[in-house]
């Protein structure tokens, strides 16, 4: 990222108006510490645009509680065997309505995700 991007965020490589919206398959959702979980989901379209530290919006598919998605920071982007970014990781604390329900999401289920923001 050039110095101009740091000085003027409107010239960032990816901005909210270029975000993508997808249903993403959960690859794994594992507890990494007490009250802390990491969810990995497959979304190559988003993984190719995201950088760790950017935010994504996440909602559990077919659930209307909470009604709107919640922001989570991208923790890691994982490539496939050819080096192509395919999976995104988000680490979350179990604190609110979404994260309490997110703990029960298993591999193979889908999440509604959009970003990067």
Biopython code that builds the backbone (N, CA, C, O; Angstrom):
import numpy as np
from Bio.PDB.StructureBuilder import StructureBuilder

atoms = [
    (1, "UNK", "N", (0.854, -1.165, 0.000)),
    (1, "UNK", "CA", (0.000, 0.000, 0.000)),
    (1, "UNK", "C", (0.903, 1.232, 0.000)),
    (1, "UNK", "O", (1.854, 1.308, 0.778)),
    (2, "UNK", "N", (0.610, 2.175, -0.855)),
    (2, "UNK", "CA", (1.441, 3.367, -0.965)),
    (2, "UNK", "C", (1.127, 4.352, 0.153)),
    (2, "UNK", "O", (0.123, 4.225, 0.854)),
    (3, "UNK", "N", (2.005, 5.330, 0.301)),
    (3, "UNK", "CA", (1.803, 6.357, 1.324)),
    (3, "UNK", "C", (0.514, 7.125, 1.072)),
    (3, "UNK", "O", (-0.144, 7.556, 2.019)),
    (4, "UNK", "N", (0.139, 7.305, -0.212)),
    (4, "UNK", "CA", (-1.093, 8.016, -0.539)),
    (4, "UNK", "C", (-2.308, 7.305, 0.047)),
    (4, "UNK", "O", (-3.256, 7.955, 0.488)),
    (5, "UNK", "N", (-2.285, 5.972, 0.053)),
    (5, "UNK", "CA", (-3.402, 5.225, 0.618)),
    (5, "UNK", "C", (-3.545, 5.496, 2.106)),
    (5, "UNK", "O", (-4.663, 5.548, 2.618)),
    (6, "UNK", "N", (-2.435, 5.669, 2.804)),
    (6, "UNK", "CA", (-2.488, 5.940, 4.240)),
    (6, "UNK", "C", (-2.989, 7.346, 4.513)),
    (6, "UNK", "O", (-3.688, 7.583, 5.498)),
    (7, "UNK", "N", (-2.633, 8.274, 3.647)),
    (7, "UNK", "CA", (-3.040, 9.661, 3.839)),
    (7, "UNK", "C", (-4.492, 9.894, 3.445)),
    (7, "UNK", "O", (-5.172, 10.726, 4.047)),
    (8, "UNK", "N", (-4.970, 9.173, 2.446)),
    (8, "UNK", "CA", (-6.330, 9.361, 1.974)),
    (8, "UNK", "C", (-7.004, 7.998, 1.841)),
    (8, "UNK", "O", (-6.818, 7.319, 0.832)),
    (9, "UNK", "N", (-7.783, 7.585, 2.844)),
    (9, "UNK", "CA", (-8.378, 6.251, 2.808)),
    (9, "UNK", "C", (-9.352, 6.047, 1.656)),
    (9, "UNK", "O", (-9.688, 4.904, 1.345)),
    (10, "UNK", "N", (-9.816, 7.113, 1.014)),
    (10, "UNK", "CA", (-10.715, 6.950, -0.122)),
    (10, "UNK", "C", (-10.009, 6.344, -1.325)),
    (10, "UNK", "O", (-10.657, 5.958, -2.298)),
    (11, "UNK", "N", (-8.684, 6.260, -1.266)),
    (11, "UNK", "CA", (-7.917, 5.649, -2.350)),
    (11, "UNK", "C", (-7.378, 4.283, -1.947)),
    (11, "UNK", "O", (-6.436, 3.781, -2.561)),
    (12, "UNK", "N", (-7.962, 3.683, -0.929)),
    (12, "UNK", "CA", (-7.525, 2.360, -0.480)),
    (12, "UNK", "C", (-7.782, 1.332, -1.577)),
    (12, "UNK", "O", (-8.642, 1.524, -2.437)),
    (13, "UNK", "N", (-7.022, 0.236, -1.533)),
    (13, "UNK", "CA", (-7.180, -0.813, -2.536)),
    (13, "UNK", "C", (-8.603, -1.356, -2.566)),
    (13, "UNK", "O", (-9.145, -1.611, -3.641)),
    (14, "UNK", "N", (-9.212, -1.534, -1.402)),
    (14, "UNK", "CA", (-10.570, -2.060, -1.319)),
    (14, "UNK", "C", (-11.350, -1.191, -0.354)),
    (14, "UNK", "O", (-10.901, -0.910, 0.757)),
    (15, "UNK", "N", (-12.507, -0.776, -0.791)),
    (15, "UNK", "CA", (-13.338, 0.125, -0.019)),
    (15, "UNK", "C", (-14.731, -0.487, 0.065)),
    (15, "UNK", "O", (-15.049, -1.384, -0.716)),
    (16, "UNK", "N", (-15.549, -0.037, 0.968)),
    (16, "UNK", "CA", (-16.853, -0.656, 1.220)),
    (16, "UNK", "C", (-17.709, -0.788, -0.037)),
    (16, "UNK", "O", (-18.471, -1.746, -0.160)),
    (17, "UNK", "N", (-17.599, 0.149, -0.964)),
    (17, "UNK", "CA", (-18.444, 0.058, -2.161)),
    (17, "UNK", "C", (-17.982, -1.019, -3.133)),
    (17, "UNK", "O", (-18.655, -1.268, -4.133)),
    (18, "UNK", "N", (-16.854, -1.662, -2.864)),
    (18, "UNK", "CA", (-16.399, -2.775, -3.703)),
    (18, "UNK", "C", (-16.526, -4.109, -2.971)),
    (18, "UNK", "O", (-16.007, -5.125, -3.434)),
    (19, "UNK", "N", (-17.206, -4.107, -1.843)),
    (19, "UNK", "CA", (-17.330, -5.343, -1.065)),
    (19, "UNK", "C", (-18.205, -6.352, -1.808)),
    (19, "UNK", "O", (-19.003, -5.988, -2.671)),
    (20, "UNK", "N", (-18.037, -7.615, -1.454)),
    (20, "UNK", "CA", (-18.817, -8.685, -2.068)),
    (20, "UNK", "C", (-19.702, -9.337, -1.006)),
    (20, "UNK", "O", (-19.381, -9.325, 0.183)),
    (21, "UNK", "N", (-20.813, -9.902, -1.454)),
    (21, "UNK", "CA", (-21.754, -10.566, -0.554)),
    (21, "UNK", "C", (-21.918, -12.001, -1.021)),
    (21, "UNK", "O", (-22.233, -12.241, -2.186)),
    (22, "UNK", "N", (-21.709, -12.959, -0.125)),
    (22, "UNK", "CA", (-21.763, -14.374, -0.492)),
    (22, "UNK", "C", (-22.302, -15.218, 0.647)),
    (22, "UNK", "O", (-22.286, -14.817, 1.811)),
    (23, "UNK", "N", (-22.775, -16.391, 0.281)),
    (23, "UNK", "CA", (-23.005, -17.459, 1.247)),
    (23, "UNK", "C", (-21.730, -18.278, 1.257)),
    (23, "UNK", "O", (-21.287, -18.754, 0.212)),
    (24, "UNK", "N", (-21.142, -18.444, 2.416)),
    (24, "UNK", "CA", (-19.845, -19.109, 2.522)),
    (24, "UNK", "C", (-19.967, -20.359, 3.381)),
    (24, "UNK", "O", (-20.616, -20.351, 4.427)),
    (25, "UNK", "N", (-19.336, -21.429, 2.924)),
    (25, "UNK", "CA", (-19.353, -22.689, 3.665)),
    (25, "UNK", "C", (-18.375, -22.636, 4.828)),
    (25, "UNK", "O", (-17.222, -22.237, 4.660)),
    (26, "UNK", "N", (-18.830, -23.034, 5.997)),
    (26, "UNK", "CA", (-17.962, -23.114, 7.168)),
    (26, "UNK", "C", (-17.068, -24.343, 7.011)),
    (26, "UNK", "O", (-17.555, -25.450, 6.784)),
    (27, "UNK", "N", (-15.762, -24.139, 7.135)),
    (27, "UNK", "CA", (-14.783, -25.220, 7.059)),
    (27, "UNK", "C", (-14.555, -25.794, 8.455)),
    (27, "UNK", "O", (-14.519, -27.010, 8.644)),
    (28, "UNK", "N", (-14.402, -24.902, 9.422)),
    (28, "UNK", "CA", (-14.302, -25.338, 10.814)),
    (28, "UNK", "C", (-14.632, -24.175, 11.729)),
    (28, "UNK", "O", (-14.518, -23.009, 11.350)),
    (29, "UNK", "N", (-15.038, -24.510, 12.924)),
    (29, "UNK", "CA", (-15.375, -23.529, 13.953)),
    (29, "UNK", "C", (-14.893, -24.133, 15.264)),
    (29, "UNK", "O", (-15.553, -25.002, 15.835)),
    (30, "UNK", "N", (-13.747, -23.673, 15.737)),
    (30, "UNK", "CA", (-13.086, -24.338, 16.865)),
    (30, "UNK", "C", (-12.807, -23.361, 18.003)),
    (30, "UNK", "O", (-12.563, -22.174, 17.787)),
    (31, "UNK", "N", (-12.852, -23.891, 19.207)),
    (31, "UNK", "CA", (-12.505, -23.101, 20.380)),
    (31, "UNK", "C", (-10.986, -23.046, 20.487)),
    (31, "UNK", "O", (-10.316, -24.078, 20.443)),
    (32, "UNK", "N", (-10.441, -21.828, 20.629)),
    (32, "UNK", "CA", (-8.986, -21.661, 20.718)),
    (32, "UNK", "C", (-8.529, -21.262, 22.117)),
    (32, "UNK", "O", (-7.346, -21.373, 22.436)),
    (33, "UNK", "N", (-9.448, -20.804, 22.944)),
    (33, "UNK", "CA", (-9.177, -20.447, 24.342)),
    (33, "UNK", "C", (-10.536, -20.348, 25.031)),
    (33, "UNK", "O", (-11.578, -20.454, 24.385)),
    (34, "UNK", "N", (-10.513, -20.148, 26.331)),
    (34, "UNK", "CA", (-11.775, -20.046, 27.058)),
    (34, "UNK", "C", (-12.570, -18.850, 26.546)),
    (34, "UNK", "O", (-12.113, -17.710, 26.635)),
    (35, "UNK", "N", (-13.761, -19.111, 26.009)),
    (35, "UNK", "CA", (-14.622, -18.045, 25.505)),
    (35, "UNK", "C", (-14.188, -17.454, 24.180)),
    (35, "UNK", "O", (-14.758, -16.457, 23.737)),
    (36, "UNK", "N", (-13.190, -18.046, 23.536)),
    (36, "UNK", "CA", (-12.655, -17.525, 22.275)),
    (36, "UNK", "C", (-12.680, -18.627, 21.219)),
    (36, "UNK", "O", (-12.219, -19.743, 21.458)),
    (37, "UNK", "N", (-13.221, -18.298, 20.057)),
    (37, "UNK", "CA", (-13.374, -19.260, 18.970)),
    (37, "UNK", "C", (-12.799, -18.690, 17.676)),
    (37, "UNK", "O", (-12.660, -17.477, 17.512)),
    (38, "UNK", "N", (-12.471, -19.601, 16.766)),
    (38, "UNK", "CA", (-12.040, -19.206, 15.414)),
    (38, "UNK", "C", (-12.932, -19.919, 14.413)),
    (38, "UNK", "O", (-13.047, -21.145, 14.433)),
    (39, "UNK", "N", (-13.561, -19.147, 13.537)),
    (39, "UNK", "CA", (-14.368, -19.717, 12.468)),
    (39, "UNK", "C", (-13.605, -19.531, 11.154)),
    (39, "UNK", "O", (-13.121, -18.440, 10.851)),
    (40, "UNK", "N", (-13.510, -20.607, 10.387)),
    (40, "UNK", "CA", (-12.890, -20.559, 9.051)),
    (40, "UNK", "C", (-13.979, -20.882, 8.042)),
    (40, "UNK", "O", (-14.693, -21.875, 8.177)),
    (41, "UNK", "N", (-14.097, -20.035, 7.030)),
    (41, "UNK", "CA", (-15.094, -20.280, 5.994)),
    (41, "UNK", "C", (-14.481, -20.069, 4.625)),
    (41, "UNK", "O", (-13.530, -19.304, 4.461)),
    (42, "UNK", "N", (-15.044, -20.764, 3.639)),
    (42, "UNK", "CA", (-14.528, -20.732, 2.268)),
    (42, "UNK", "C", (-15.281, -19.689, 1.465)),
    (42, "UNK", "O", (-16.498, -19.766, 1.299)),
    (43, "UNK", "N", (-14.539, -18.719, 0.971)),
    (43, "UNK", "CA", (-15.101, -17.672, 0.123)),
    (43, "UNK", "C", (-13.964, -17.073, -0.703)),
    (43, "UNK", "O", (-13.459, -15.999, -0.374)),
    (44, "UNK", "N", (-13.554, -17.769, -1.787)),
    (44, "UNK", "CA", (-12.416, -17.295, -2.582)),
    (44, "UNK", "C", (-12.583, -15.868, -3.106)),
    (44, "UNK", "O", (-11.610, -15.120, -3.198)),
    (45, "UNK", "N", (-13.831, -15.489, -3.452)),
    (45, "UNK", "CA", (-14.066, -14.143, -3.981)),
    (45, "UNK", "C", (-13.698, -13.076, -2.960)),
    (45, "UNK", "O", (-13.160, -12.028, -3.317)),
    (46, "UNK", "N", (-13.983, -13.339, -1.709)),
    (46, "UNK", "CA", (-13.661, -12.383, -0.657)),
    (46, "UNK", "C", (-12.218, -12.527, -0.194)),
    (46, "UNK", "O", (-11.552, -11.531, 0.089)),
    (47, "UNK", "N", (-11.736, -13.757, -0.117)),
    (47, "UNK", "CA", (-10.367, -13.997, 0.355)),
    (47, "UNK", "C", (-9.346, -13.301, -0.533)),
    (47, "UNK", "O", (-8.301, -12.863, -0.053)),
    (48, "UNK", "N", (-9.640, -13.198, -1.817)),
    (48, "UNK", "CA", (-8.699, -12.546, -2.733)),
    (48, "UNK", "C", (-8.668, -11.032, -2.544)),
    (48, "UNK", "O", (-7.730, -10.374, -2.993)),
    (49, "UNK", "N", (-9.680, -10.474, -1.887)),
    (49, "UNK", "CA", (-9.745, -9.025, -1.678)),
    (49, "UNK", "C", (-9.353, -8.592, -0.268)),
    (49, "UNK", "O", (-8.927, -7.455, -0.065)),
    (50, "UNK", "N", (-9.493, -9.484, 0.696)),
    (50, "UNK", "CA", (-9.290, -9.129, 2.105)),
    (50, "UNK", "C", (-7.827, -9.132, 2.511)),
    (50, "UNK", "O", (-6.982, -9.798, 1.914)),
    (51, "UNK", "N", (-7.571, -8.360, 3.550)),
    (51, "UNK", "CA", (-6.279, -8.364, 4.225)),
    (51, "UNK", "C", (-6.561, -8.509, 5.719)),
    (51, "UNK", "O", (-7.554, -7.971, 6.209)),
    (52, "UNK", "N", (-5.706, -9.225, 6.450)),
    (52, "UNK", "CA", (-5.917, -9.330, 7.895)),
    (52, "UNK", "C", (-6.058, -7.942, 8.527)),
    (52, "UNK", "O", (-5.304, -7.022, 8.209)),
    (53, "UNK", "N", (-7.021, -7.812, 9.411)),
    (53, "UNK", "CA", (-7.286, -6.535, 10.067)),
    (53, "UNK", "C", (-8.480, -5.809, 9.479)),
    (53, "UNK", "O", (-9.080, -4.963, 10.142)),
    (54, "UNK", "N", (-8.836, -6.132, 8.231)),
    (54, "UNK", "CA", (-10.043, -5.543, 7.665)),
    (54, "UNK", "C", (-11.251, -6.220, 8.299)),
    (54, "UNK", "O", (-11.131, -7.276, 8.921)),
    (55, "UNK", "N", (-12.403, -5.609, 8.135)),
    (55, "UNK", "CA", (-13.620, -6.161, 8.714)),
    (55, "UNK", "C", (-14.491, -6.803, 7.650)),
    (55, "UNK", "O", (-14.484, -6.416, 6.481)),
    (56, "UNK", "N", (-15.237, -7.796, 8.100)),
    (56, "UNK", "CA", (-16.286, -8.412, 7.301)),
    (56, "UNK", "C", (-17.556, -8.371, 8.132)),
    (56, "UNK", "O", (-17.503, -8.309, 9.360)),
    (57, "UNK", "N", (-18.679, -8.406, 7.469)),
    (57, "UNK", "CA", (-19.957, -8.540, 8.163)),
    (57, "UNK", "C", (-20.367, -9.995, 8.057)),
    (57, "UNK", "O", (-20.212, -10.614, 7.004)),
    (58, "UNK", "N", (-20.884, -10.538, 9.134)),
    (58, "UNK", "CA", (-21.213, -11.956, 9.185)),
    (58, "UNK", "C", (-22.585, -12.147, 9.809)),
    (58, "UNK", "O", (-22.929, -11.503, 10.800)),
    (59, "UNK", "N", (-23.358, -13.036, 9.216)),
    (59, "UNK", "CA", (-24.688, -13.389, 9.726)),
    (59, "UNK", "C", (-24.871, -14.883, 9.511)),
    (59, "UNK", "O", (-24.424, -15.422, 8.499)),
    (60, "UNK", "N", (-25.518, -15.552, 10.443)),
    (60, "UNK", "CA", (-25.795, -16.976, 10.291)),
    (60, "UNK", "C", (-26.954, -17.126, 9.308)),
    (60, "UNK", "O", (-28.025, -16.554, 9.511)),
    (61, "UNK", "N", (-26.735, -17.898, 8.242)),
    (61, "UNK", "CA", (-27.742, -18.093, 7.202)),
    (61, "UNK", "C", (-29.020, -18.677, 7.799)),
    (61, "UNK", "O", (-28.979, -19.549, 8.667)),
    (62, "UNK", "N", (-30.160, -18.175, 7.311)),
    (62, "UNK", "CA", (-31.491, -18.648, 7.716)),
    (62, "UNK", "C", (-31.824, -18.374, 9.176)),
    (62, "UNK", "O", (-32.725, -19.004, 9.731)),
    (63, "UNK", "N", (-31.126, -17.462, 9.795)),
    (63, "UNK", "CA", (-31.458, -17.030, 11.161)),
    (63, "UNK", "C", (-31.829, -15.555, 11.095)),
    (63, "UNK", "O", (-31.158, -14.777, 10.418)),
    (64, "UNK", "N", (-32.876, -15.169, 11.781)),
    (64, "UNK", "CA", (-33.243, -13.753, 11.797)),
    (64, "UNK", "C", (-32.978, -13.113, 13.154)),
    (64, "UNK", "O", (-33.451, -12.012, 13.435)),
    (65, "UNK", "N", (-32.222, -13.809, 13.987)),
    (65, "UNK", "CA", (-31.844, -13.247, 15.278)),
    (65, "UNK", "C", (-30.360, -13.523, 15.502)),
    (65, "UNK", "O", (-29.989, -14.671, 15.746)),
    (66, "UNK", "N", (-29.516, -12.527, 15.428)),
    (66, "UNK", "CA", (-29.823, -11.122, 15.200)),
    (66, "UNK", "C", (-30.214, -10.858, 13.745)),
    (66, "UNK", "O", (-29.817, -11.580, 12.831)),
    (67, "UNK", "N", (-30.993, -9.814, 13.567)),
    (67, "UNK", "CA", (-31.549, -9.492, 12.260)),
    (67, "UNK", "C", (-30.477, -9.075, 11.265)),
    (67, "UNK", "O", (-30.527, -9.468, 10.099)),
    (68, "UNK", "N", (-29.520, -8.291, 11.709)),
    (68, "UNK", "CA", (-28.472, -7.825, 10.799)),
    (68, "UNK", "C", (-27.140, -8.468, 11.169)),
    (68, "UNK", "O", (-26.954, -8.956, 12.284)),
    (69, "UNK", "N", (-26.227, -8.458, 10.216)),
    (69, "UNK", "CA", (-24.907, -9.029, 10.448)),
    (69, "UNK", "C", (-24.112, -8.229, 11.467)),
    (69, "UNK", "O", (-24.462, -7.101, 11.811)),
    (70, "UNK", "N", (-23.059, -8.829, 11.929)),
    (70, "UNK", "CA", (-22.166, -8.190, 12.894)),
    (70, "UNK", "C", (-20.761, -8.146, 12.321)),
    (70, "UNK", "O", (-20.359, -9.055, 11.595)),
    (71, "UNK", "N", (-20.006, -7.091, 12.641)),
    (71, "UNK", "CA", (-18.644, -6.988, 12.106)),
    (71, "UNK", "C", (-17.663, -7.866, 12.878)),
    (71, "UNK", "O", (-17.680, -7.915, 14.108)),
    (72, "UNK", "N", (-16.820, -8.547, 12.135)),
    (72, "UNK", "CA", (-15.718, -9.312, 12.708)),
    (72, "UNK", "C", (-14.469, -8.967, 11.914)),
    (72, "UNK", "O", (-14.537, -8.741, 10.706)),
    (73, "UNK", "N", (-13.340, -8.929, 12.587)),
    (73, "UNK", "CA", (-12.078, -8.641, 11.907)),
    (73, "UNK", "C", (-11.537, -9.910, 11.263)),
    (73, "UNK", "O", (-11.649, -11.001, 11.821)),
    (74, "UNK", "N", (-10.946, -9.749, 10.078)),
    (74, "UNK", "CA", (-10.286, -10.868, 9.406)),
    (74, "UNK", "C", (-8.998, -11.154, 10.167)),
    (74, "UNK", "O", (-8.164, -10.268, 10.347)),
    (75, "UNK", "N", (-8.845, -12.386, 10.607)),
    (75, "UNK", "CA", (-7.666, -12.792, 11.360)),
    (75, "UNK", "C", (-6.593, -13.363, 10.446)),
    (75, "UNK", "O", (-5.412, -13.044, 10.582)),
    (76, "UNK", "N", (-7.015, -14.207, 9.513)),
    (76, "UNK", "CA", (-6.049, -14.866, 8.630)),
    (76, "UNK", "C", (-6.727, -15.234, 7.319)),
    (76, "UNK", "O", (-7.932, -15.483, 7.274)),
    (77, "UNK", "N", (-5.939, -15.264, 6.262)),
    (77, "UNK", "CA", (-6.394, -15.706, 4.951)),
    (77, "UNK", "C", (-5.563, -16.926, 4.583)),
    (77, "UNK", "O", (-4.333, -16.881, 4.616)),
    (78, "UNK", "N", (-6.239, -18.015, 4.232)),
    (78, "UNK", "CA", (-5.554, -19.275, 3.956)),
    (78, "UNK", "C", (-5.648, -19.601, 2.470)),
    (78, "UNK", "O", (-6.739, -19.588, 1.900)),
    (79, "UNK", "N", (-4.508, -19.894, 1.838)),
    (79, "UNK", "CA", (-4.535, -20.259, 0.413)),
    (79, "UNK", "C", (-4.755, -21.760, 0.217)),
    (79, "UNK", "O", (-4.585, -22.554, 1.142)),
    (80, "UNK", "N", (-5.136, -22.127, -1.005)),
    (80, "UNK", "CA", (-5.209, -23.547, -1.346)),
    (80, "UNK", "C", (-3.809, -24.049, -1.693)),
    (80, "UNK", "O", (-2.832, -23.319, -1.527)),
    (81, "UNK", "N", (-3.705, -25.283, -2.173)),
    (81, "UNK", "CA", (-2.397, -25.878, -2.464)),
    (81, "UNK", "C", (-1.652, -25.168, -3.593)),
    (81, "UNK", "O", (-0.444, -25.351, -3.745)),
    (82, "UNK", "N", (-2.363, -24.354, -4.391)),
    (82, "UNK", "CA", (-1.729, -23.589, -5.469)),
    (82, "UNK", "C", (-1.387, -22.161, -5.054)),
    (82, "UNK", "O", (-0.897, -21.376, -5.866)),
    (83, "UNK", "N", (-1.644, -21.827, -3.795)),
    (83, "UNK", "CA", (-1.337, -20.491, -3.301)),
    (83, "UNK", "C", (-2.438, -19.473, -3.533)),
    (83, "UNK", "O", (-2.241, -18.286, -3.271)),
    (84, "UNK", "N", (-3.589, -19.908, -4.019)),
    (84, "UNK", "CA", (-4.713, -19.001, -4.278)),
    (84, "UNK", "C", (-5.509, -18.828, -2.984)),
    (84, "UNK", "O", (-5.921, -19.822, -2.386)),
    (85, "UNK", "N", (-5.737, -17.577, -2.534)),
    (85, "UNK", "CA", (-6.502, -17.352, -1.302)),
    (85, "UNK", "C", (-7.925, -17.908, -1.429)),
    (85, "UNK", "O", (-8.646, -17.566, -2.366)),
    (86, "UNK", "N", (-8.321, -18.761, -0.488)),
    (86, "UNK", "CA", (-9.659, -19.360, -0.546)),
    (86, "UNK", "C", (-10.450, -19.226, 0.748)),
    (86, "UNK", "O", (-11.669, -19.056, 0.708)),
    (87, "UNK", "N", (-9.783, -19.297, 1.888)),
    (87, "UNK", "CA", (-10.478, -19.337, 3.175)),
    (87, "UNK", "C", (-10.135, -18.119, 4.021)),
    (87, "UNK", "O", (-9.027, -17.586, 3.958)),
    (88, "UNK", "N", (-11.105, -17.696, 4.809)),
    (88, "UNK", "CA", (-10.916, -16.588, 5.743)),
    (88, "UNK", "C", (-11.164, -17.087, 7.155)),
    (88, "UNK", "O", (-12.041, -17.919, 7.389)),
    (89, "UNK", "N", (-10.383, -16.573, 8.090)),
    (89, "UNK", "CA", (-10.567, -16.871, 9.512)),
    (89, "UNK", "C", (-10.968, -15.593, 10.239)),
    (89, "UNK", "O", (-10.448, -14.512, 9.964)),
    (90, "UNK", "N", (-11.894, -15.741, 11.163)),
    (90, "UNK", "CA", (-12.239, -14.664, 12.086)),
    (90, "UNK", "C", (-12.220, -15.263, 13.486)),
    (90, "UNK", "O", (-12.774, -16.337, 13.716)),
    (91, "UNK", "N", (-11.589, -14.573, 14.408)),
    (91, "UNK", "CA", (-11.545, -15.003, 15.806)),
    (91, "UNK", "C", (-12.541, -14.132, 16.564)),
    (91, "UNK", "O", (-12.583, -12.917, 16.374)),
    (92, "UNK", "N", (-13.337, -14.755, 17.420)),
    (92, "UNK", "CA", (-14.363, -13.998, 18.128)),
    (92, "UNK", "C", (-14.487, -14.442, 19.582)),
    (92, "UNK", "O", (-14.249, -15.599, 19.928)),
    (93, "UNK", "N", (-14.866, -13.483, 20.416)),
    (93, "UNK", "CA", (-15.201, -13.749, 21.817)),
    (93, "UNK", "C", (-16.694, -14.012, 21.904)),
    (93, "UNK", "O", (-17.481, -13.347, 21.229)),
    (94, "UNK", "N", (-17.084, -14.952, 22.709)),
    (94, "UNK", "CA", (-18.501, -15.252, 22.895)),
    (94, "UNK", "C", (-19.052, -14.237, 23.895)),
    (94, "UNK", "O", (-18.859, -14.370, 25.104)),
    (95, "UNK", "N", (-19.743, -13.215, 23.368)),
    (95, "UNK", "CA", (-20.237, -12.120, 24.212)),
    (95, "UNK", "C", (-21.699, -11.791, 23.965)),
    (95, "UNK", "O", (-22.453, -11.582, 24.916)),
    (96, "UNK", "N", (-22.107, -11.743, 22.720)),
    (96, "UNK", "CA", (-23.456, -11.280, 22.407)),
    (96, "UNK", "C", (-24.297, -12.349, 21.742)),
    (96, "UNK", "O", (-23.954, -13.531, 21.735)),
    (97, "UNK", "N", (-25.405, -11.899, 21.184)),
    (97, "UNK", "CA", (-26.372, -12.791, 20.569)),
    (97, "UNK", "C", (-25.772, -13.572, 19.396)),
    (97, "UNK", "O", (-25.917, -14.793, 19.333)),
    (98, "UNK", "N", (-25.110, -12.893, 18.479)),
    (98, "UNK", "CA", (-24.549, -13.585, 17.314)),
    (98, "UNK", "C", (-23.465, -14.567, 17.721)),
    (98, "UNK", "O", (-23.503, -15.728, 17.316)),
    (99, "UNK", "N", (-22.510, -14.126, 18.507)),
    (99, "UNK", "CA", (-21.387, -15.011, 18.834)),
    (99, "UNK", "C", (-21.821, -16.190, 19.702)),
    (99, "UNK", "O", (-21.228, -17.266, 19.621)),
    (100, "UNK", "N", (-22.845, -16.001, 20.528)),
    (100, "UNK", "CA", (-23.375, -17.119, 21.308)),
    (100, "UNK", "C", (-23.963, -18.181, 20.382)),
    (100, "UNK", "O", (-23.804, -19.376, 20.628)),
    (101, "UNK", "N", (-24.636, -17.750, 19.325)),
    (101, "UNK", "CA", (-25.211, -18.687, 18.357)),
    (101, "UNK", "C", (-24.150, -19.233, 17.398)),
    (101, "UNK", "O", (-24.256, -20.366, 16.930)),
    (102, "UNK", "N", (-23.140, -18.433, 17.111)),
    (102, "UNK", "CA", (-22.092, -18.839, 16.172)),
    (102, "UNK", "C", (-21.317, -20.054, 16.681)),
    (102, "UNK", "O", (-20.834, -20.857, 15.882)),
    (103, "UNK", "N", (-21.196, -20.193, 17.983)),
    (103, "UNK", "CA", (-20.507, -21.338, 18.583)),
    (103, "UNK", "C", (-21.112, -22.662, 18.101)),
    (103, "UNK", "O", (-20.398, -23.656, 17.971)),
    (104, "UNK", "N", (-22.412, -22.678, 17.839)),
    (104, "UNK", "CA", (-23.106, -23.907, 17.442)),
    (104, "UNK", "C", (-23.025, -24.209, 15.948)),
    (104, "UNK", "O", (-23.489, -25.261, 15.508)),
    (105, "UNK", "N", (-22.447, -23.311, 15.169)),
    (105, "UNK", "CA", (-22.323, -23.529, 13.723)),
    (105, "UNK", "C", (-21.232, -24.566, 13.470)),
    (105, "UNK", "O", (-20.148, -24.496, 14.049)),
    (106, "UNK", "N", (-21.531, -25.514, 12.610)),
    (106, "UNK", "CA", (-20.614, -26.620, 12.325)),
    (106, "UNK", "C", (-20.127, -26.577, 10.880)),
    (106, "UNK", "O", (-20.701, -25.890, 10.035)),
    (107, "UNK", "N", (-19.067, -27.318, 10.615)),
    (107, "UNK", "CA", (-18.535, -27.438, 9.257)),
    (107, "UNK", "C", (-19.650, -27.911, 8.326)),
    (107, "UNK", "O", (-20.430, -28.800, 8.666)),
    (108, "UNK", "N", (-19.705, -27.295, 7.145)),
    (108, "UNK", "CA", (-20.726, -27.631, 6.163)),
    (108, "UNK", "C", (-21.907, -26.681, 6.167)),
    (108, "UNK", "O", (-22.613, -26.575, 5.164)),
    (109, "UNK", "N", (-22.139, -25.987, 7.276)),
    (109, "UNK", "CA", (-23.203, -24.990, 7.319)),
    (109, "UNK", "C", (-22.733, -23.741, 6.575)),
    (109, "UNK", "O", (-21.554, -23.616, 6.244)),
    (110, "UNK", "N", (-23.658, -22.821, 6.315)),
    (110, "UNK", "CA", (-23.290, -21.605, 5.595)),
    (110, "UNK", "C", (-23.488, -20.368, 6.454)),
    (110, "UNK", "O", (-24.315, -20.328, 7.364)),
    (111, "UNK", "N", (-22.696, -19.367, 6.124)),
    (111, "UNK", "CA", (-22.792, -18.047, 6.730)),
    (111, "UNK", "C", (-23.006, -17.036, 5.615)),
    (111, "UNK", "O", (-22.468, -17.199, 4.520)),
    (112, "UNK", "N", (-23.782, -15.999, 5.880)),
    (112, "UNK", "CA", (-23.880, -14.869, 4.962)),
    (112, "UNK", "C", (-22.769, -13.907, 5.345)),
    (112, "UNK", "O", (-22.705, -13.441, 6.483)),
    (113, "UNK", "N", (-21.899, -13.612, 4.396)),
    (113, "UNK", "CA", (-20.764, -12.732, 4.671)),
    (113, "UNK", "C", (-20.671, -11.666, 3.591)),
    (113, "UNK", "O", (-20.983, -11.917, 2.427)),
    (114, "UNK", "N", (-20.240, -10.473, 3.988)),
    (114, "UNK", "CA", (-19.952, -9.445, 3.009)),
    (114, "UNK", "C", (-18.806, -8.599, 3.505)),
    (114, "UNK", "O", (-18.633, -8.382, 4.704)),
    (115, "UNK", "N", (-18.030, -8.128, 2.554)),
    (115, "UNK", "CA", (-16.834, -7.364, 2.872)),
    (115, "UNK", "C", (-15.857, -7.429, 1.720)),
    (115, "UNK", "O", (-16.229, -7.924, 0.656)),
    (116, "UNK", "N", (-14.664, -6.973, 1.862)),
    (116, "UNK", "CA", (-14.119, -6.367, 3.073)),
    (116, "UNK", "C", (-14.623, -4.948, 3.258)),
    (116, "UNK", "O", (-15.010, -4.274, 2.303)),
    (117, "UNK", "N", (-14.610, -4.515, 4.497)),
    (117, "UNK", "CA", (-15.026, -3.156, 4.844)),
    (117, "UNK", "C", (-13.853, -2.408, 5.420)),
    (117, "UNK", "O", (-13.983, -1.238, 5.782)),
]
sb = StructureBuilder()
sb.init_structure("model")
sb.init_model(0)
sb.init_chain("A")
sb.init_seg("    ")
for serial, (resi, resn, name, xyz) in enumerate(atoms, 1):
    if name == "N":
        sb.init_residue(resn, " ", resi, " ")
    sb.init_atom(name, np.array(xyz, "f"), 0.0, 1.0, " ", f" {name:<3s}", serial, name[0])
structure = sb.get_structure()
